[in-house]
Amino acid sequence: MKRILFAIALLAGTLSASAQTDETAKDIQALAKDSKKTVEVDSAKAWKFSGMLSLTATQTGLKNWAAGGDQQVGLNSLANFNANYAKGKHSWQNTVLGQYGMLRVEEQDFRKTDDKLQFASKYGYALSKKWYYSCIFDYKSQFSNGYKYNDDDNTKTLTSAWWSPLYLTYTIGFDYQPNENFTLYLSPLCGKSTIVTDDELSAQGAYGVEKGDHSRSEFGWYMRANFNHNITDYANLSTNLTLFSNYRDGFVDEVDIDWNLLLTFQINKWLAFSFTSELIYDEDITIKEKDTDITHNSLVQFKEVLGAGLTFKF
């Protein structure tokens, strides 16, 4: 009888130990799954993606209109995508911006009113809470040919094309980020290349390249200030100012200026108001007065686009 009782006790102990082992194994598997999920979530949180797509159309129709005017059809599009990475002391910010606009007046062909393609990438390594060691690569060009029109004799002159001009900027410097809305980048080491691939524009010496050449290289200092702020839950202001000076031309004698501004106001889920502007000052760019042969090098260029239309944000 004692042997039977001992055998039963031994069997019960074995089953209990086996059950505890199974529970322990399940706990370990659960911990492993939770750990894997945590790693995946942390990795996903390191990246932040955002963007905006906008399409604005305008149309003016006139018939027997005593006050006069021209019938016209216009179309403007805007695309802005951001992919930003931040983990530990490392940060990597990437932006792609595309703008294109066309206008057709009366029986004329569609004419380009807006054209911009820009890609900017900035890597930063944290030196302190607000200061980063950073490097920037910036690509700026356009999608299609641009022309200056002479309505008197119905002719047009080529003024720009794909990769004509193409601006490439590459810098090493320091980035000051006091908060999430403002950054100030300073670089004493900046290279800037202006490329004109079109032979016709190259022969003219357009955009600062020597006549017959296809590129021009400069080396100098660079500054870029960015500001992005949600004015309200529905309105956002984003602006950046870029300054560059070639050391060969003097430290501050000839400073290139590029100032961009984007204001959006969300009316509802799909409809929004937008205002974009760009101001450029570059003494290397020769500008010809309309319908004349008079040229200038020290003129401020300004462009603004105002509209309301379909907008999708994410």
Disulfide bonds with the S-S distance in Angstrom:
none
